[in-house]
């Protein structure tokens, strides 16, 4: 688990960084008392792009490319937070679950994506441009 702080909000994130875990994401899952966020690390060449109290810049990934996620087989709405160089670049709010073959894509630029319960960002005043701290 990784502790992540945005503004005054502290999240306990389950970290996924391998292709299979990233593909499964929050499919069929809900958050529980052990974690309230999921952190997707999208850089395969740097297995630890985060560390305690310090953000390590990712340089081997083409950060100009959009990363896209979808809500296939998810069971709860989620906010998707795209992160690049320790800052939020894009937030998709209240992304609804999808159980069809043609689910909507949610895209943004970043080397990580943090998923939290839908509505969290607006309720906690988390906005694009906010800093993300790994504590």
Residue, then its C-alpha position, 0 to 999 in steps of 0.5 A: x500500500x502507498x499513502x498519497x496526500x492531495x491537499x489535506x486528503x490522505x489516501x491509502x492506495x493499492x498499487x498496480x504496476x504490471x500489465x495484468x493488474x493494470x488491465x483488471x484495475x477495479x473490475x468487480x471490486x470496491x474499496x474497503x477498510x484497507x484501501x480507498x484508492x488504486x494507483x496505476x503506475x504506467x511506466x514499466x521500466x521504473x518499477x518504483x516511480x514513487x518513494x516515501x516523501x519524494x517523487x522521482x520523475x519518470x523519464x523513459x515514458x513518452x509523457x505526451x501520449x494520452x493514457x486511456x482507461x475505461x470502466x468495464x465491469x466496474x461496480x462503483x463510479x470512480x474519479x480518475x486522477x491523471x498525474x504527471x511529475x507530481x501534479x494532477x493533469x486531468x480529472x474525470x469525475x464520477x465515471x459510471x460503471x460499464x457492462x457493455x463492449x463499447x465502454x467510454x474511454x477516459x483519457x489524460x496525460x500522465x505516468x500514473x492514474x489514481x482512482x478514488x470513489x466517484x465524487x471524492x474530488x469535488x467533495x474534497x476540492x481536488x482540482x487539476x494542478x494540485x500537487x500529489x505527495x507520496x508519504 
